Amino acid sequence: MQLLIVYGPNLNLLGWVSRNTGTRLTLDKLNRELRRRSRELGSELKIFQYQSESQASKLIQRQRNQVDGLVLVPGIWAAAGHLIRETVVITRLPLAVFHLEPVNGPWNYQKDSLFRDIAVLEEPGASPEDLTAFLERFVTRLTS
């Protein structure tokens, strides 16, 4: 099973944000944990981070026939990502949305999520463990 993981804007600054809160959470740490857990699950990941919604949409379009599902960590796109929403609807990729909400972090978009009615799974979390558990639940849904 191949999954596409797309991080939204400013999530590349996660390490800087978490350094200011004392949690030491980085995008690299998240990706290492995701790759480790995906190997255990027998799945492969393609991981990207974009500032531009149009670039992310193009990626989803190009990958639609190569992956079995999309994990979106949207950030602000949860409230304003209409292009990505439309792309997911058109491509019919199974979608899981993880709202990364580090303790005292600036992100909290789950309540206004544009993806709520099209995602097969949508949850918040604040740690690598939360995201890997989320990945496991998504893979389980896709394979059952």
Secondary structure, DSSP 4 states (H G I P E B T S, - for coil): -EEEEEE-TTGGGHHHHHHHHT----HHHHHHHHHHHHHHHT-EEEEEE-S-HHHHHHHHHHHTTT-SEEEEE-TTHHHH-HHHHHHHHHHT--EEEEEE--TT-S---GGG-TTTTT-SEEEEE-SHHHHHHHHHHHHHHHH-
